[in-house]
Amino acid sequence: MKETILQKIQALPIPELREISVLNELPGSYLNLECALPNGQSAKLLDDNCTYYAAQVERPGNPRCYGVAADETQIAVFEYGCNGADAQLVLWMRL
């Protein structure tokens, strides 16, 4: 399943995500940032009690990073500043 999720992440329309070659297993409580949603509201989307496949990708020439969290049912891509500041949801899809 981990390899399938990695392939789906690499196929997303965000070029920087093609660089991801390893996914780490991290607890939702570590990844679950309060983030701005496209509708302007803020929320936490992940389950603190679950484990996710995750990766962080730095953006060349940009102080913000992409963070990816995925499991067997979803992929969430966030953009955030240093230490997870000002997180925004970039993409969310069900698998």
C-alpha positions in Angstrom: 0.0 0.0 0.0 2.8 2.4 0.8 4.3 2.1 -2.7 0.9 2.7 -4.3 0.3 5.8 -2.1 3.8 7.1 -3.1 3.0 6.7 -6.8 -0.3 8.6 -6.4 1.5 11.4 -4.6 4.1 11.7 -7.3 1.4 11.8 -9.9 -0.4 14.8 -8.4 -0.2 18.1 -10.3 2.4 19.6 -8.0 5.9 19.2 -9.6 7.8 19.4 -6.3 6.0 16.2 -5.1 7.7 14.2 -7.8 10.9 14.5 -5.7 9.4 12.4 -2.9 11.1 9.0 -2.8 10.5 8.0 0.8 7.4 8.2 3.0 7.8 8.2 6.8 5.2 6.8 9.2 4.2 9.6 11.6 1.4 10.0 14.1 -1.6 12.2 13.2 -1.0 14.1 16.5 2.3 15.4 15.0 1.0 16.2 11.6 -2.5 17.5 12.3 -2.0 21.3 11.8 -4.8 23.8 12.0 -5.0 24.9 8.4 -6.8 27.4 6.3 -9.3 25.7 3.9 -10.1 26.9 0.4 -13.5 28.2 1.8 -11.7 30.5 4.2 -12.5 28.5 7.3 -9.8 26.8 9.5 -9.8 23.2 10.7 -7.7 20.2 11.5 -8.3 17.5 8.9 -6.3 14.5 10.2 -7.1 12.1 13.0 -4.7 12.5 15.9 -5.0 8.8 16.7 -4.0 7.5 13.3 -0.7 7.0 11.6 0.0 8.5 8.2 2.6 8.2 5.5 4.2 11.6 5.3 6.8 13.7 3.7 8.0 17.3 3.6 9.3 19.0 0.4 11.1 22.3 0.4 10.1 24.7 -2.4 13.1 26.2 -4.2 13.2 30.0 -3.8 10.3 29.9 -1.4 10.4 30.0 2.4 7.3 27.7 2.5 7.2 23.9 2.3 4.8 21.3 1.1 3.8 18.6 3.6 2.0 15.5 2.5 0.0 13.1 4.8 -1.7 10.0 3.4 -3.3 6.8 4.4 -5.4 4.1 2.7 -8.3 6.5 2.3 -6.9 10.0 1.6 -4.0 12.2 0.5 -3.7 15.7 2.0 -1.2 18.3 0.8 -0.5 21.3 2.9 1.7 24.4 2.4 3.2 26.0 5.5 6.0 28.2 6.8 8.7 27.5 9.4 7.5 25.0 12.1 4.2 24.6 10.4 3.2 28.2 10.7 0.2 29.5 8.6 -0.7 26.1 7.2 -3.0 26.0 4.2 -4.7 23.1 2.5 -3.5 22.8 -1.1 -5.1 19.6 -2.1 -7.2 16.9 -0.6 -8.4 13.7 -2.3 -10.0 10.5 -1.3 -8.4 7.3 -2.5 
